[in-house]
Each structure stands twice: as C-alpha cells, then as structure tokens.
Amino acid sequence: MNDLKNSEEAANASEMILRAASECGFDMAGISGLELPESEIQNYIDWLNKKHYGTMNYLRDGLEIRMTPQLLLPDALSVISAGLVYKSGDNADPGPLCGRISEYAYGRDYHKVLKKKLKMLAGKIQEMFPQMESRGFVDSAPVFEKLYGQNAGLGTKGKNSLLINAETGSKFFIGELITNLPLKPTERTNFDPCKSCRLCVDKCPTGAILEDRQINASKCIAYLTIEYRGIIPEEYCRVIGNRIFGCDECQDCCPWNRRRVITGEADFTRRYRETDLELKTLLAMTEEQYLKMFEGSVIRRAGWVCFMRNVIIAAGNSGDPSLKKLIEKFTSDNNEILRAHARRAMEKLQ
C-alpha cells in the first residue's frame, strides 16, 4: 500500500487522507493533481496584465512559482486542499460610532490555526505513508489556492471571486498540502452558484467586482484597509463608512451564506466586544496598546499606521463632532498618511 503501485491503492490512500483531514478538524477536504485548466490560468494572467492587483506586486512576481509547483516541492504530484469554516453569524453592523471588522478577523489569526491543522494532517499521512514528502501553505507562498480548491471539489468560484460551497457558502479558509504521493483526485465541483444572480456585483460599495468573476483590488475596501499602505482617495473614503479592517459586503448579501452553518472551531470565537471597537477608544490607543489588544490576530497585518488611518476615516464618516478632539492630535502627526486623513476627517466633522 505504501508504494501506491496502482490506481486502487491510490484511491484507498485518498480515502484515508480525507478521513484524516476530518479527524484534524477540517470541515472539507479534496485532492487534485497539479494540472489546472489553461483557461483559468489565462484569466489570472489577464487579471495581472490589467494591473488589477493594486500595489500587491508579489502576486505578479510569484507567477512563475504558481505555474510550477515543483519549485516548492521538486517531486510534487498531488495537492490536498482543506477548508475550515469561520462563519460565526456575529457580524451585524455595530453602528457609525464603532469600528467594523471583517467577520474572519474576530478570532485567532487563521494562518496560525490552519497551519497547525495542516501540520497535524501531514503527520498523520506520514504515519500511513512514510515515503510522503509535503509542504503546507496558507497564503504563505504563490499557490493557486482557489483553483486547486475548485479542482478538488471544495467549491466553485463565484462572481465575487471567492469559492462558494453548496453546503457552507463562502465563509471558509483554504490551506494546501503539496505532496509527492500519486493520489486519486476527488471530483471537481462544476455547479454554478451564481447563474443570473448579481447581488454582490451591485452591492459592492466601490464597484470593485468585475463582470468576469474577478476583482479590481485597487478599488476593493478589503484591499484598501488591509494591504494598501498609502493615502486612500476621498471617493473611496466616503463609502468605507465605519469599516476599519476588511469588508464582507459581497459575502453578506450572497444567498449561499444565508445557510445556518456556524464554525465549530474554538479559535474563531469572537474576541472583541463592540465596546472594544468604539471609535473613541481606538482613537485614544497607543501603538503599544494596539499591538497588545490584537496580539495573535490577523488585524496586526494592517500595521499601526494603516489601522489608525482606517479608524480616522471611520471617525470622519461618523458624523460625531465629539470625536474631533481625539482626531486633532493626528493633524500634526509626523506620519503623512495619518496627518492627511486626520485633516480630511476634521473638515468632514466641521
């Protein structure tokens, strides 16, 4: 069995691995080969050529590795894709005087959670197949996560560019194990979750969702509040509202996310109360307090300056003049980004 000399043994190995993934706490798992449909790879290249990646140059620079997984694992033959639901159902808008964060950011940093489970899964597989070599990834290397996930049957790419699973919706994370085992692939999911529906396209506050199931990241609020490191144009500041980390608009309006599927992962339990995210509290925070409050959280990814930039934007959109005193100190800050947004927010609250 360990040599996987024939198709029957490869199929049995795949079944054993899928059971092991469930035992490790994953909500879904599937297996695919390294080959991907040329049309889908070309769509990604076209997206890069249109420069819809904003300032995320690593997406462009990592294309060769994405196209050649053997650069990550020389003897790579299969990809094990595993998914973990993060939906808590606790993502109501707290109102203009509180900062709003994306639902996936309420719990522990998902990179840490999924990497731990992938490591556990790799250990279980190696016990069964000692010759197994693998590398695990969770947004940590240039890998076609969504394309491999779709090939493995985890879901189908929707108009908002996210994988949509018929049972769980789109609020789940994906991790991959690239391995040298010649496994039997699971069936690709070919159902179309969107058909004529265009709710996410119409609901996107900045019009970032394109007609070809792609995103113009340079307009996306999630990108602007997390990845972008500059001064956000006023046209986008107006519609950011009270969002201080990410945006769930295209997922919250999706009919597939109306299903009562809630995460069973304790690490995704909500860490922050509304009072923790009141704008007056956040504006008064020091960098040290920010680092302490969001220790172990993906919110640290934004960094102190960009996080405070987002809070200042939300304060300017709040309509509450009592916040002016807290914003005023940033109008003379040494950082140009904070200074510019604070002055703009003060003007709005006049």
N, C-alpha and C positions, 0 to 999 in steps of 0.2 A: 504493500500500500504506500509506503513512504516514498517509493520511486515514482509513483503516479505514471505507470508504464502504459496505461491505456485509458480510453475515454470513460469507461465505467469507474475506474479508480479516481479519475479527475472529478467526475460527478459526485462520487461519495465524499471526496475531500471538500468540495464546495459546500455540500450539505453540513458537514461537520463544522466548517468555518462559520457558516451562517448561524448555526446553533450557538457557537462560542461567542459570536458578536452579541446575540441576545443575552447570554449569560453575563456579559460585561456591561450590560445596561443600555445598549444601543436600542433605539426604537425601530430601526430599519437597517437593512444591510443588503448589499448586492455585489456582484462580481462582473467585471468586464475585462476584455482584452485591452491592448494598448491602441489598437486601431480605432480611429474616430471618423465619422462621416466627413468627407472633404468639404462638403457644402457648409458644415457648421464651423470648421476651421477657417474657411474663407470668409465667413461672416465676421469672425473675430478679427481677421486681418483687415477687412474693410473698415471695421469699427476703429481700429488703430489708425488706419490711413486718414480717417476723418478727424482724427485728434480729439475724439470724444472722451479720452481718458483724463482730461484736465492736466493737472501737474503730476499725476501718478506715473512718472516716466519708467518706473520699474516694471509696469505692465508691458510697455514697448520693449524694454531692454531684455526681458525674460522670455521673449518669443521663441528663441532657439531651444531653450530648455523645455518649454511647453511642448514643442513639436517633437522633442527627442527625449522621452523619459529615461532612456538608458544613460543619459548624462547624470541622472540622480541615482540610478541603480543599474550598473552595467549589464547584469543578467536578467533585467526586468522582463516578465512575461504577462503578468496579470495585475489588475488593480482591484482592491477590495474597498468599496465605498460604504461608509457607515454614517447614519444620520441620528441626530439627537434633538428631540422637540424641546423648545424653550418657552413655548407659549404658556403664559401664566393666567391670561384673561384679566389681568390687572393693569390696564393701560389707558384708563379714562383720562381725558384732559383735565388737569387739576385747576385750570383757570389761569388768567393772564398774570397773576402775581406769584405763580410758582413756575419754576423751570420744568420743561417736559423732556424726558429722555426716552430713547427707543426702548421697547419692551425687552429686547435681548440684553440690555445693559443693566437691568435691575439686579441680576445675580452676579455670581463669580465670573471672572474672565473666562469666556468659553474656550479660548485657546488652551488654558490650563486644564479645564475639565475634559475636553476631548482628547488631548494628548495623553493624559493619564489613562483613559479608557483604551486608546489605541495601543499604548504600551502593554497594557494588560492583555489585550487581544493578541498582540504579536507573541507574547509569552505563551499563551495557550496554544497557538498554532505551532509554535516551535516544539512544544512538548509532543504534539502529534506528528510533526514532520521536522525532524532535527536538521534536515538539509535546507530548511527555509531561511532565506535572507529577505529582509524587508526594510523599508524606510517609511515612517509615518509623517503625514503633513496635515496641518490645519492652518491654512493661509500663511504657511511659513516658507513656501517655495513656489516657483512658477509651475503650477499644475492646472490642467483643465478640470477643476473640481466639478463644475456643474455639468460639463459634457460627459465626464466619466460617470457621474451620478445618474444622469439620464440614461446612459448606455446600460447601467447596472439595474435600472428599473426603480430608482428611488423617486422619480417624478418626471414631469415634463416642463420644459421652460415655458413660462407664461409671458404675457405681454409686458409685465414689469421686470422681465429678465431673470426672475427667480424660479427655482424648481418648485412646482406645485404637485403635491402628493394627494391622490384621491381620498386617502383616509385622514391625513393630518393637516392638509393645507400647505402653506409655505413657511411657517414659522419653525424651521428646524435648521440646525447646523450640519455641515458635512465635513468629515475627515476621511483621509485615504491612507491605505497601506499599499505601497507598490512592492510587489513581491516577485521572486524568481520561480514561484510554483506555477505549473501549467494547469490552471484551474478551468473548470467548465463555467462559462458565463451564465448569469441569470438573464431572464428575458427583459429586453428593453421595453419601457412603457411608451406607447405611442398614442395614448389618448390626448385629445386637445381640450385642456381645461377652460380655454377662453372662448373659442368659437367666435361668435359675434359680439361678445361682451367687451366693453372698452371702459369700464368704470375706472380702472387705475389710470388709464391714459387721460381721461377727463378730470380726474380728481387731483392729479399731481399739481401741487401749488405753483411749481415753476415751469411746467411743461417739459420736464426732462425726459419723459417716456416717449420714445420714438415709435413709429408705426411698424418697425421691423423687429420687435421684441428686444430692442436694445435701449440703453440709457445714455443720454448725453450727460456724463458725470459732472461736467463743468457747471451744469445747472442744478444738479441734484442736491437737496438740502442735507442728506446724509454725508455726501462728499464735502459740501461747503463747511459743515460744522465739525467734521472729524479729520478729514485729510488735508483740506486747503489751509495753507499757512499765511495767507495774506489778508488784505482789507476786502471784505465782501461788498460787492456793488450794492448800492441802495435799492435797486429794483428787486433784489433777492432778499434783502434785509426786511423789507416791508411784509413779505409773505412768510418769512421764517416764524413769525409770531413769537411764541414762548418756547420754541424748540431749542434746547441748548446742547443736545447730543443726539444726532440721528433724526430719522423721520420714518414713521410707519404708515403714512397715508395710503400708499399703494397696496399695502397688505391689509390694513384695517377695513378697506372698502371691498376687498375681494370676497366673493361669496364662498369660496372654498375655506376661508378662515372663520366662517360662522359656526363650524362644527365644534362640538363641545369636547375638544381634545386639549388636555392640560398636561404640562410636563410632570413627570414623576421624579425628576432629578432635584434632589435637595439643594444642590449648589446653585440652582436657578431660582431659589426662593427670594422674594423681594427683600432687598437690604435697606432701601431708603424710603422713609415716610415723606408725605407731602411737606411737612414742616422742615425736613432736612433740605428740601429743594426750593424753599421760599427765596425769591429773588433778593430780598433784603438780607437774608442770611448769607447767601452766596456772594453778594457784592462786598460783604464785610470780611470775607475769608482771606487769609494769607496763603501764600503758596504752600507753606508747611502744612496748614490745615487742610488744604486741597489734597495734598499727597496722602495725608493720614486718612481722611474721610473716604477716599477712593482707592485705598490700598487693596490690591487683588481684584480690581475692577477694570474692565475694558475702557472705562471712561478716562483712565490715565493716558490712553492713546492720543487723545486730543492735545495733551500738554497744557500747562498752566495758562500760558498766554492766550491760546486759541479758545480754551474753555471760558476764560473770563471775557474774551471778546464776544462769545455767544451769549453769556449772561447779560452783558451790557446791551447787546442788541435786543434781547427779550425785555429788558427793563425799559428801553426806549419805546418798545411796542406796547408796553403795559398800560399806558395812559395814566399812570400813577405818579403825580408830581412829587410825592413824598420821597421817592427814590432818588431825586436829583442830588441830595446831599451826599449820598453814597457813591453816585456816579462821578461827582465833581472831582474827586481826588485823581481820577484817571485822566482827566483832561490835560494834566501836566505830567503824565507818566513818561518815563524815559523811553518806553516802547511805542513806536509809531502806530502800530496796529491798535493798541488799546487807546491811545490818545485820539486817533481819528474817529473811532467808533463811539468813544465817550462824548466827544463834542457833538457828533451827529445825534446821539441819544438825548443830550441836553436840549438841543434845538427842538426835537420832537416833543419834549415834555414842557416846553415853554407855554 
